[in-house]
Amino acid sequence: MSMFEKVAKATEERDANAYAELLAENFVFVRHQNGTQMNKSETVAMLERMMSSGGANMGQRRCVYENGDILVLHSINDYPDGTREAVLSAYSLKDGKILRLETGATALPT
């Protein structure tokens, strides 16, 4: 199963634990909103909130490009506060794990 398929499955099933298993121990998430970084445990806590009942609708995922080093995907996300974003995510991969994630988002009309 490709990394895209694993990410999409964990997201569709709202399974934060399965998503966490894909992350390297030294994983870093660069947040597009403010340029800050989050480590694995901080990211997993965020994913648990987003994937919980009543959390964000992470939308249909589309693989833009994938090889052994990088996964680029696109989605439209709907958030509990009524906002929507088009999100482009770049995952740096190493040894079958996600090492780094950087996102860019564009606000969409609701």
N, CA, C and O atoms as CSV, one atom per row, in Angstrom:
chain,resi,resn,atom,element,x,y,z
A,1,MET,N,N,0.849,-1.176,0.000
A,1,MET,CA,C,0.000,0.000,0.000
A,1,MET,C,C,0.897,1.242,0.000
A,1,MET,O,O,1.854,1.322,0.770
A,2,SER,N,N,0.587,2.188,-0.849
A,2,SER,CA,C,1.384,3.411,-0.933
A,2,SER,C,C,1.153,4.285,0.296
A,2,SER,O,O,0.176,4.099,1.021
A,3,MET,N,N,2.052,5.234,0.528
A,3,MET,CA,C,1.878,6.153,1.648
A,3,MET,C,C,0.595,6.953,1.469
A,3,MET,O,O,-0.132,7.191,2.434
A,4,PHE,N,N,0.314,7.368,0.234
A,4,PHE,CA,C,-0.934,8.090,-0.009
A,4,PHE,C,C,-2.140,7.267,0.435
A,4,PHE,O,O,-3.031,7.777,1.115
A,5,GLU,N,N,-2.162,5.999,0.049
A,5,GLU,CA,C,-3.285,5.135,0.429
A,5,GLU,C,C,-3.394,5.000,1.944
A,5,GLU,O,O,-4.501,4.979,2.483
A,6,LYS,N,N,-2.264,4.909,2.637
A,6,LYS,CA,C,-2.274,4.801,4.101
A,6,LYS,C,C,-2.795,6.082,4.748
A,6,LYS,O,O,-3.614,6.033,5.666
A,7,VAL,N,N,-2.316,7.226,4.265
A,7,VAL,CA,C,-2.770,8.520,4.802
A,7,VAL,C,C,-4.264,8.697,4.529
A,7,VAL,O,O,-5.017,9.094,5.417
A,8,ALA,N,N,-4.684,8.405,3.313
A,8,ALA,CA,C,-6.092,8.564,2.947
A,8,ALA,C,C,-6.985,7.652,3.782
A,8,ALA,O,O,-8.045,8.076,4.241
A,9,LYS,N,N,-6.570,6.417,3.980
A,9,LYS,CA,C,-7.363,5.469,4.760
A,9,LYS,C,C,-7.490,5.926,6.214
A,9,LYS,O,O,-8.590,5.923,6.767
A,10,ALA,N,N,-6.383,6.317,6.833
A,10,ALA,CA,C,-6.430,6.780,8.228
A,10,ALA,C,C,-7.305,8.017,8.349
A,10,ALA,O,O,-8.049,8.159,9.320
A,11,THR,N,N,-7.223,8.912,7.375
A,11,THR,CA,C,-8.021,10.130,7.396
A,11,THR,C,C,-9.500,9.817,7.201
A,11,THR,O,O,-10.341,10.306,7.956
A,12,GLU,N,N,-9.821,9.015,6.206
A,12,GLU,CA,C,-11.215,8.660,5.932
A,12,GLU,C,C,-11.851,7.934,7.106
A,12,GLU,O,O,-13.028,8.137,7.403
A,13,GLU,N,N,-11.076,7.088,7.773
A,13,GLU,CA,C,-11.596,6.332,8.920
A,13,GLU,C,C,-11.497,7.117,10.220
A,13,GLU,O,O,-11.897,6.631,11.278
A,14,ARG,N,N,-10.956,8.346,10.137
A,14,ARG,CA,C,-10.801,9.212,11.307
A,14,ARG,C,C,-10.032,8.484,12.413
A,14,ARG,O,O,-10.392,8.537,13.589
A,15,ASP,N,N,-8.964,7.804,11.994
A,15,ASP,CA,C,-8.165,6.965,12.889
A,15,ASP,C,C,-6.821,7.650,13.176
A,15,ASP,O,O,-5.837,7.445,12.465
A,16,ALA,N,N,-6.809,8.463,14.229
A,16,ALA,CA,C,-5.595,9.209,14.586
A,16,ALA,C,C,-4.454,8.265,14.956
A,16,ALA,O,O,-3.292,8.578,14.701
A,17,ASN,N,N,-4.768,7.115,15.553
A,17,ASN,CA,C,-3.720,6.159,15.925
A,17,ASN,C,C,-3.041,5.582,14.686
A,17,ASN,O,O,-1.818,5.448,14.652
A,18,ALA,N,N,-3.829,5.243,13.673
A,18,ALA,CA,C,-3.250,4.718,12.431
A,18,ALA,C,C,-2.394,5.788,11.752
A,18,ALA,O,O,-1.335,5.483,11.203
A,19,TYR,N,N,-2.848,7.027,11.791
A,19,TYR,CA,C,-2.076,8.132,11.216
A,19,TYR,C,C,-0.774,8.304,11.986
A,19,TYR,O,O,0.284,8.485,11.383
A,20,ALA,N,N,-0.842,8.250,13.315
A,20,ALA,CA,C,0.345,8.419,14.162
A,20,ALA,C,C,1.394,7.360,13.859
A,20,ALA,O,O,2.591,7.638,13.937
A,21,GLU,N,N,0.964,6.148,13.513
A,21,GLU,CA,C,1.894,5.071,13.187
A,21,GLU,C,C,2.708,5.369,11.931
A,21,GLU,O,O,3.769,4.781,11.728
A,22,LEU,N,N,2.224,6.269,11.097
A,22,LEU,CA,C,2.921,6.617,9.860
A,22,LEU,C,C,4.031,7.641,10.089
A,22,LEU,O,O,4.886,7.833,9.225
A,23,LEU,N,N,4.021,8.298,11.249
A,23,LEU,CA,C,4.951,9.381,11.531
A,23,LEU,C,C,6.249,8.872,12.144
A,23,LEU,O,O,6.227,8.029,13.041
A,24,ALA,N,N,7.372,9.381,11.665
A,24,ALA,CA,C,8.676,9.065,12.258
A,24,ALA,C,C,8.739,9.658,13.670
A,24,ALA,O,O,8.016,10.604,13.984
A,25,GLU,N,N,9.595,9.105,14.503
A,25,GLU,CA,C,9.716,9.612,15.882
A,25,GLU,C,C,10.161,11.067,15.915
A,25,GLU,O,O,9.752,11.817,16.802
A,26,ASN,N,N,10.995,11.477,14.959
A,26,ASN,CA,C,11.475,12.862,14.910
A,26,ASN,C,C,10.675,13.715,13.918
A,26,ASN,O,O,11.190,14.691,13.372
A,27,PHE,N,N,9.423,13.340,13.693
A,27,PHE,CA,C,8.513,14.034,12.784
A,27,PHE,C,C,8.359,15.511,13.163
A,27,PHE,O,O,8.341,15.868,14.341
A,28,VAL,N,N,8.247,16.360,12.131
A,28,VAL,CA,C,8.009,17.792,12.307
A,28,VAL,C,C,6.887,18.222,11.360
A,28,VAL,O,O,6.888,17.876,10.178
A,29,PHE,N,N,5.931,18.982,11.902
A,29,PHE,CA,C,4.862,19.572,11.107
A,29,PHE,C,C,5.066,21.079,11.110
A,29,PHE,O,O,5.020,21.713,12.164
A,30,VAL,N,N,5.291,21.654,9.934
A,30,VAL,CA,C,5.430,23.097,9.796
A,30,VAL,C,C,4.035,23.642,9.499
A,30,VAL,O,O,3.439,23.334,8.466
A,31,ARG,N,N,3.531,24.452,10.415
A,31,ARG,CA,C,2.161,24.957,10.294
A,31,ARG,C,C,2.100,26.158,9.364
A,31,ARG,O,O,2.820,27.139,9.550
A,32,HIS,N,N,1.245,26.072,8.373
A,32,HIS,CA,C,1.124,27.136,7.383
A,32,HIS,C,C,0.545,28.414,7.974
A,32,HIS,O,O,0.870,29.506,7.509
A,33,GLN,N,N,-0.308,28.297,8.994
A,33,GLN,CA,C,-0.983,29.483,9.524
A,33,GLN,C,C,-0.010,30.508,10.091
A,33,GLN,O,O,-0.168,31.711,9.886
A,34,ASN,N,N,0.999,30.016,10.807
A,34,ASN,CA,C,1.867,30.950,11.518
A,34,ASN,C,C,3.357,30.616,11.435
A,34,ASN,O,O,4.169,31.279,12.080
A,35,GLY,N,N,3.723,29.616,10.664
A,35,GLY,CA,C,5.129,29.277,10.493
A,35,GLY,C,C,5.761,28.549,11.665
A,35,GLY,O,O,6.968,28.307,11.655
A,36,THR,N,N,4.974,28.191,12.682
A,36,THR,CA,C,5.514,27.449,13.820
A,36,THR,C,C,5.646,25.976,13.464
A,36,THR,O,O,5.128,25.517,12.445
A,37,GLN,N,N,6.349,25.246,14.322
A,37,GLN,CA,C,6.523,23.815,14.116
A,37,GLN,C,C,5.925,23.036,15.281
A,37,GLN,O,O,5.881,23.510,16.417
A,38,MET,N,N,5.467,21.831,14.967
A,38,MET,CA,C,4.947,20.920,15.978
A,38,MET,C,C,5.688,19.597,15.858
A,38,MET,O,O,6.018,19.165,14.753
A,39,ASN,N,N,5.951,18.951,16.994
A,39,ASN,CA,C,6.587,17.643,16.973
A,39,ASN,C,C,5.516,16.552,16.845
A,39,ASN,O,O,4.332,16.855,16.696
A,40,LYS,N,N,5.926,15.311,16.904
A,40,LYS,CA,C,4.995,14.196,16.704
A,40,LYS,C,C,3.883,14.198,17.741
A,40,LYS,O,O,2.713,14.102,17.369
A,41,SER,N,N,4.199,14.303,19.019
A,41,SER,CA,C,3.155,14.219,20.048
A,41,SER,C,C,2.179,15.395,19.939
A,41,SER,O,O,0.978,15.217,20.142
A,42,GLU,N,N,2.675,16.578,19.624
A,42,GLU,CA,C,1.788,17.732,19.448
A,42,GLU,C,C,0.885,17.545,18.232
A,42,GLU,O,O,-0.294,17.897,18.265
A,43,THR,N,N,1.441,16.996,17.171
A,43,THR,CA,C,0.663,16.760,15.962
A,43,THR,C,C,-0.396,15.693,16.191
A,43,THR,O,O,-1.528,15.837,15.730
A,44,VAL,N,N,-0.043,14.628,16.897
A,44,VAL,CA,C,-1.010,13.563,17.176
A,44,VAL,C,C,-2.160,14.108,18.015
A,44,VAL,O,O,-3.314,13.760,17.767
A,45,ALA,N,N,-1.873,14.950,18.996
A,45,ALA,CA,C,-2.934,15.548,19.813
A,45,ALA,C,C,-3.867,16.388,18.935
A,45,ALA,O,O,-5.086,16.346,19.106
A,46,MET,N,N,-3.301,17.147,18.000
A,46,MET,CA,C,-4.107,17.942,17.080
A,46,MET,C,C,-4.966,17.036,16.195
A,46,MET,O,O,-6.148,17.307,15.984
A,47,LEU,N,N,-4.363,15.951,15.677
A,47,LEU,CA,C,-5.103,15.012,14.834
A,47,LEU,C,C,-6.250,14.373,15.593
A,47,LEU,O,O,-7.332,14.187,15.037
A,48,GLU,N,N,-6.029,14.034,16.852
A,48,GLU,CA,C,-7.094,13.443,17.661
A,48,GLU,C,C,-8.282,14.395,17.765
A,48,GLU,O,O,-9.431,13.962,17.677
A,49,ARG,N,N,-8.015,15.686,17.952
A,49,ARG,CA,C,-9.096,16.679,18.019
A,49,ARG,C,C,-9.790,16.808,16.662
A,49,ARG,O,O,-11.019,16.832,16.588
A,50,MET,N,N,-8.999,16.893,15.595
A,50,MET,CA,C,-9.564,17.093,14.265
A,50,MET,C,C,-10.350,15.884,13.777
A,50,MET,O,O,-11.328,16.031,13.043
A,51,MET,N,N,-9.929,14.694,14.178
A,51,MET,CA,C,-10.571,13.479,13.695
A,51,MET,C,C,-11.681,12.983,14.623
A,51,MET,O,O,-12.358,12.002,14.314
A,52,SER,N,N,-11.865,13.649,15.740
A,52,SER,CA,C,-12.906,13.235,16.678
A,52,SER,C,C,-14.283,13.536,16.095
A,52,SER,O,O,-14.413,14.255,15.105
A,53,SER,N,N,-15.295,12.977,16.723
A,53,SER,CA,C,-16.660,13.269,16.327
A,53,SER,C,C,-16.894,14.768,16.469
A,53,SER,O,O,-16.600,15.350,17.514
A,54,GLY,N,N,-17.417,15.388,15.430
A,54,GLY,CA,C,-17.627,16.822,15.462
A,54,GLY,C,C,-16.394,17.619,15.068
A,54,GLY,O,O,-16.431,18.849,15.051
A,55,GLY,N,N,-15.306,16.935,14.754
A,55,GLY,CA,C,-14.070,17.606,14.336
A,55,GLY,C,C,-14.143,18.014,12.875
A,55,GLY,O,O,-15.222,18.069,12.285
A,56,ALA,N,N,-13.007,18.294,12.309
A,56,ALA,CA,C,-12.927,18.756,10.922
A,56,ALA,C,C,-13.306,17.649,9.945
A,56,ALA,O,O,-13.080,16.467,10.201
A,57,ASN,N,N,-13.882,18.054,8.830
A,57,ASN,CA,C,-14.095,17.143,7.709
A,57,ASN,C,C,-12.910,17.352,6.785
A,57,ASN,O,O,-12.794,18.386,6.126
A,58,MET,N,N,-12.033,16.361,6.743
A,58,MET,CA,C,-10.771,16.495,6.022
A,58,MET,C,C,-10.926,16.344,4.511
A,58,MET,O,O,-9.936,16.455,3.787
A,59,GLY,N,N,-12.110,16.101,4.025
A,59,GLY,CA,C,-12.374,16.104,2.592
A,59,GLY,C,C,-11.738,14.953,1.832
A,59,GLY,O,O,-10.933,14.190,2.367
A,60,GLN,N,N,-12.118,14.856,0.591
A,60,GLN,CA,C,-11.557,13.849,-0.311
A,60,GLN,C,C,-10.109,14.203,-0.607
A,60,GLN,O,O,-9.806,15.349,-0.938
A,61,ARG,N,N,-9.233,13.253,-0.493
A,61,ARG,CA,C,-7.821,13.474,-0.750
A,61,ARG,C,C,-7.507,13.082,-2.195
A,61,ARG,O,O,-8.077,12.138,-2.742
A,62,ARG,N,N,-6.588,13.834,-2.792
A,62,ARG,CA,C,-6.156,13.553,-4.163
A,62,ARG,C,C,-4.636,13.576,-4.196
A,62,ARG,O,O,-4.011,14.550,-3.777
A,63,CYS,N,N,-4.052,12.503,-4.692
A,63,CYS,CA,C,-2.594,12.420,-4.808
A,63,CYS,C,C,-2.149,13.220,-6.025
A,63,CYS,O,O,-2.553,12.940,-7.153
A,64,VAL,N,N,-1.310,14.218,-5.775
A,64,VAL,CA,C,-0.743,15.016,-6.856
A,64,VAL,C,C,0.529,14.346,-7.369
A,64,VAL,O,O,0.763,14.281,-8.575
A,65,TYR,N,N,1.356,13.845,-6.433
A,65,TYR,CA,C,2.608,13.178,-6.801
A,65,TYR,C,C,3.096,12.361,-5.619
A,65,TYR,O,O,2.943,12.766,-4.467
A,66,GLU,N,N,3.685,11.205,-5.913
A,66,GLU,CA,C,4.280,10.388,-4.860
A,66,GLU,C,C,5.438,9.573,-5.415
A,66,GLU,O,O,5.352,9.007,-6.505
A,67,ASN,N,N,6.524,9.523,-4.648
A,67,ASN,CA,C,7.604,8.575,-4.885
A,67,ASN,C,C,8.143,8.189,-3.507
A,67,ASN,O,O,7.487,8.480,-2.507
A,68,GLY,N,N,9.279,7.566,-3.415
A,68,GLY,CA,C,9.811,7.117,-2.137
A,68,GLY,C,C,10.289,8.229,-1.220
A,68,GLY,O,O,10.541,7.996,-0.038
A,69,ASP,N,N,10.415,9.443,-1.759
A,69,ASP,CA,C,10.929,10.572,-0.985
A,69,ASP,C,C,9.885,11.609,-0.617
A,69,ASP,O,O,10.042,12.324,0.374
A,70,ILE,N,N,8.813,11.700,-1.409
A,70,ILE,CA,C,7.843,12.771,-1.187
A,70,ILE,C,C,6.442,12.329,-1.596
A,70,ILE,O,O,6.259,11.550,-2.532
A,71,LEU,N,N,5.470,12.847,-0.871
A,71,LEU,CA,C,4.050,12.701,-1.212
A,71,LEU,C,C,3.459,14.098,-1.207
A,71,LEU,O,O,3.606,14.837,-0.233
A,72,VAL,N,N,2.791,14.460,-2.293
A,72,VAL,CA,C,2.092,15.737,-2.372
A,72,VAL,C,C,0.619,15.420,-2.579
A,72,VAL,O,O,0.255,14.707,-3.514
A,73,LEU,N,N,-0.226,15.953,-1.700
A,73,LEU,CA,C,-1.651,15.703,-1.854
A,73,LEU,C,C,-2.443,16.981,-1.678
A,73,LEU,O,O,-1.958,17.961,-1.111
A,74,HIS,N,N,-3.670,16.955,-2.174
A,74,HIS,CA,C,-4.564,18.106,-2.118
A,74,HIS,C,C,-5.893,17.669,-1.531
A,74,HIS,O,O,-6.358,16.556,-1.780
A,75,SER,N,N,-6.500,18.553,-0.748
A,75,SER,CA,C,-7.824,18.284,-0.207
A,75,SER,C,C,-8.565,19.587,0.040
A,75,SER,O,O,-7.958,20.656,0.110
A,76,ILE,N,N,-9.871,19.490,0.169
A,76,ILE,CA,C,-10.719,20.596,0.598
A,76,ILE,C,C,-11.207,20.218,1.986
A,76,ILE,O,O,-11.859,19.188,2.160
A,77,ASN,N,N,-10.894,21.047,2.975
A,77,ASN,CA,C,-11.232,20.745,4.366
A,77,ASN,C,C,-12.297,21.709,4.878
A,77,ASN,O,O,-12.243,22.912,4.622
A,78,ASP,N,N,-13.262,21.158,5.603
A,78,ASP,CA,C,-14.304,21.942,6.260
A,78,ASP,C,C,-14.091,21.839,7.762
A,78,ASP,O,O,-13.931,20.742,8.297
A,79,TYR,N,N,-14.090,22.984,8.445
A,79,TYR,CA,C,-13.793,23.030,9.874
A,79,TYR,C,C,-15.044,23.340,10.691
A,79,TYR,O,O,-15.988,23.945,10.184
A,80,PRO,N,N,-15.048,22.921,11.965
A,80,PRO,CA,C,-16.233,23.107,12.805
A,80,PRO,C,C,-16.695,24.560,12.938
A,80,PRO,O,O,-17.870,24.806,13.210
A,81,ASP,N,N,-15.796,25.520,12.750
A,81,ASP,CA,C,-16.184,26.933,12.860
A,81,ASP,C,C,-16.833,27.467,11.581
A,81,ASP,O,O,-17.142,28.655,11.485
A,82,GLY,N,N,-17.040,26.571,10.587
A,82,GLY,CA,C,-17.707,26.954,9.353
A,82,GLY,C,C,-16.768,27.408,8.250
A,82,GLY,O,O,-17.226,27.726,7.153
A,83,THR,N,N,-15.462,27.448,8.510
A,83,THR,CA,C,-14.510,27.852,7.485
A,83,THR,C,C,-14.129,26.663,6.609
A,83,THR,O,O,-14.262,25.508,7.013
A,84,ARG,N,N,-13.654,26.967,5.403
A,84,ARG,CA,C,-13.201,25.956,4.444
A,84,ARG,C,C,-11.845,26.371,3.909
A,84,ARG,O,O,-11.559,27.559,3.760
A,85,GLU,N,N,-11.004,25.371,3.620
A,85,GLU,CA,C,-9.695,25.632,3.032
A,85,GLU,C,C,-9.385,24.596,1.966
A,85,GLU,O,O,-9.753,23.427,2.082
A,86,ALA,N,N,-8.701,25.051,0.928
A,86,ALA,CA,C,-8.060,24.147,-0.025
A,86,ALA,C,C,-6.636,23.979,0.504
A,86,ALA,O,O,-5.910,24.960,0.668
A,87,VAL,N,N,-6.241,22.735,0.770
A,87,VAL,CA,C,-4.952,22.477,1.420
A,87,VAL,C,C,-4.065,21.638,0.512
A,87,VAL,O,O,-4.471,20.587,0.017
A,88,LEU,N,N,-2.848,22.122,0.306
A,88,LEU,CA,C,-1.818,21.383,-0.416
A,88,LEU,C,C,-0.792,20.949,0.620
A,88,LEU,O,O,-0.224,21.784,1.323
A,89,SER,N,N,-0.554,19.654,0.717
A,89,SER,CA,C,0.335,19.091,1.730
A,89,SER,C,C,1.521,18.408,1.070
A,89,SER,O,O,1.364,17.633,0.126
A,90,ALA,N,N,2.710,18.706,1.582
A,90,ALA,CA,C,3.939,18.073,1.102
A,90,ALA,C,C,4.523,17.261,2.254
A,90,ALA,O,O,4.907,17.816,3.284
A,91,TYR,N,N,4.588,15.947,2.072
A,91,TYR,CA,C,5.115,15.022,3.068
A,91,TYR,C,C,6.502,14.570,2.631
A,91,TYR,O,O,6.655,14.007,1.548
A,92,SER,N,N,7.509,14.808,3.456
A,92,SER,CA,C,8.846,14.266,3.203
A,92,SER,C,C,8.887,12.872,3.814
A,92,SER,O,O,8.533,12.690,4.979
A,93,LEU,N,N,9.322,11.882,3.023
A,93,LEU,CA,C,9.303,10.494,3.445
A,93,LEU,C,C,10.713,9.949,3.600
A,93,LEU,O,O,11.625,10.315,2.858
A,94,LYS,N,N,10.873,9.068,4.580
A,94,LYS,CA,C,12.157,8.394,4.761
A,94,LYS,C,C,11.909,7.064,5.459
A,94,LYS,O,O,11.230,7.004,6.485
A,95,ASP,N,N,12.464,6.002,4.894
A,95,ASP,CA,C,12.345,4.664,5.472
A,95,ASP,C,C,10.886,4.274,5.748
A,95,ASP,O,O,10.588,3.649,6.766
A,96,GLY,N,N,9.989,4.644,4.840
A,96,GLY,CA,C,8.591,4.253,4.965
A,96,GLY,C,C,7.796,5.029,5.993
A,96,GLY,O,O,6.679,4.638,6.333
A,97,LYS,N,N,8.350,6.123,6.496
A,97,LYS,CA,C,7.665,6.953,7.496
A,97,LYS,C,C,7.598,8.390,6.995
A,97,LYS,O,O,8.356,8.791,6.112
A,98,ILE,N,N,6.683,9.153,7.569
A,98,ILE,CA,C,6.583,10.581,7.265
A,98,ILE,C,C,7.525,11.316,8.216
A,98,ILE,O,O,7.362,11.265,9.436
A,99,LEU,N,N,8.506,11.996,7.640
A,99,LEU,CA,C,9.508,12.702,8.416
A,99,LEU,C,C,9.104,14.159,8.661
A,99,LEU,O,O,9.374,14.714,9.726
A,100,ARG,N,N,8.460,14.767,7.675
A,100,ARG,CA,C,8.122,16.194,7.759
A,100,ARG,C,C,6.856,16.441,6.942
A,100,ARG,O,O,6.645,15.822,5.899
A,101,LEU,N,N,6.033,17.337,7.424
A,101,LEU,CA,C,4.832,17.744,6.707
A,101,LEU,C,C,4.772,19.263,6.684
A,101,LEU,O,O,4.884,19.917,7.720
A,102,GLU,N,N,4.595,19.808,5.500
A,102,GLU,CA,C,4.377,21.242,5.346
A,102,GLU,C,C,3.108,21.411,4.536
A,102,GLU,O,O,2.869,20.689,3.568
A,103,THR,N,N,2.290,22.388,4.950
A,103,THR,CA,C,1.029,22.622,4.261
A,103,THR,C,C,0.938,24.067,3.820
A,103,THR,O,O,1.541,24.965,4.407
A,104,GLY,N,N,0.172,24.259,2.778
A,104,GLY,CA,C,-0.222,25.589,2.330
A,104,GLY,C,C,-1.722,25.544,2.151
A,104,GLY,O,O,-2.254,24.587,1.589
A,105,ALA,N,N,-2.408,26.568,2.621
A,105,ALA,CA,C,-3.864,26.562,2.555
A,105,ALA,C,C,-4.382,27.872,2.002
A,105,ALA,O,O,-3.812,28.939,2.232
A,106,THR,N,N,-5.473,27.765,1.271
A,106,THR,CA,C,-6.174,28.921,0.741
A,106,THR,C,C,-7.586,28.895,1.286
A,106,THR,O,O,-8.306,27.909,1.123
A,107,ALA,N,N,-7.986,29.987,1.940
A,107,ALA,CA,C,-9.354,30.083,2.453
A,107,ALA,C,C,-10.334,30.086,1.283
A,107,ALA,O,O,-10.096,30.716,0.253
A,108,LEU,N,N,-11.437,29.369,1.465
A,108,LEU,CA,C,-12.472,29.300,0.439
A,108,LEU,C,C,-13.759,29.932,0.966
A,108,LEU,O,O,-13.999,29.944,2.173
A,109,PRO,N,N,-14.581,30.455,0.067
A,109,PRO,CA,C,-15.865,31.001,0.532
A,109,PRO,C,C,-16.724,29.883,1.097
A,109,PRO,O,O,-16.654,28.743,0.640
A,110,THR,N,N,-17.521,30.211,2.076
A,110,THR,CA,C,-18.389,29.191,2.698
A,110,THR,C,C,-19.789,29.269,2.139
A,110,THR,O,O,-20.658,28.494,2.540
